[in-house]
């Protein structure tokens, strides 16, 4: 059975896993921004514990695509996950590291362990550049799930036919193009013809 402290610790870790604050997690789940704030965790001037509703937790898990089993592991600190291959984003643009569908292949990968990552095809990329500041910084490591179809609002890594590899947010996708945005306002949005895109995969975890 999860304790009050563990449940809220799980919420904090869920938000961090998605690169969000508790308030940002609530908004991503379509909830009032204050739903997961520390001030909501007790009542009667801090003397009585207050629990998040099952509905709010379910919406947060759906928004972040995390199972309840993974959430429970985050809440209790249980050891989950596996070793995944890791390369730098500059290397990712070189032929031979991926197959045509964006799955890891070839040689030269290092190995790192990530909790909560069970996808057997998952791999990790080390961020370079500053187009994703302040969410991702140079040297941060993100885990990619190539078999998980991205949807609007997801953070993604995209590889183009020219060999460019970029971490962005998917703003729009049509039958002919995708629109990508940077968190850093100094970098403009990118609109790519789908014929330019070799693969696009969703970011499912970040180590920061």
Order of alpha helices (4+ residues) and beta strands (2+ residues): alpha-alpha-beta-beta-alpha-alpha-beta-alpha-beta-beta-beta-beta-beta-beta-beta-beta
